[in-house]
């Protein structure tokens, strides 16, 4: 049965509904970013933005509020002036995002970019809805059968860190969470099959039974 047509003034049926974040695999993430042009200024900008989001765990609002001066390539850190709750924090990004960010900064200088780090070609700010629409479009182009959205990249970053053996306290700090309990909810993506596979790999004492 087709979905009902929406008309102006109507409340969307999914308004206020929260969907669980879907973690992307490394292959899906690579396919997503590969859909960004490596030549067009907007593609170079979008690639840098997605690399930063997926390699820092920044919230999309935090990333879009950054200025060029907020990035330190020497320490692989960004200064977030208005994080959640209005707090100013310093957060890290993985070195693998460096090349994409540096390339966008070069392009940004050539086109006379000003204002926010991730600006339009006219120097204006990007809107979070632009990023959400971008990810939806790139996800469809990459044939990713998941809901691809900015918060999902944040969850993917956290899940990759956990799989790499990073402790939950460190992950919590990198994500800018107020408590480890919030981070634990981010990491609750383990299926029963994964849990059983993990148990099989654990060395437990021989009880002689």
Protein Blocks (a to p, Z undefined) as FASTA:
>chain_A
ZZddddehiacfkgoiacddddddfklmmmmmmmpcfkbmklmmmmmmmmmmmmnopafk
lmmmpcfklpcfklopacdfblghhiacdddddfklmmmmmmmmmmmmmnopghjfbdcf
kopacdfklmmmmmmmmmmmnopabdcdfklmmmmmmmmmmmnopafklmmmmnopabfk
lmmmmmmmbcfklmmmmmmmpccddehZZ
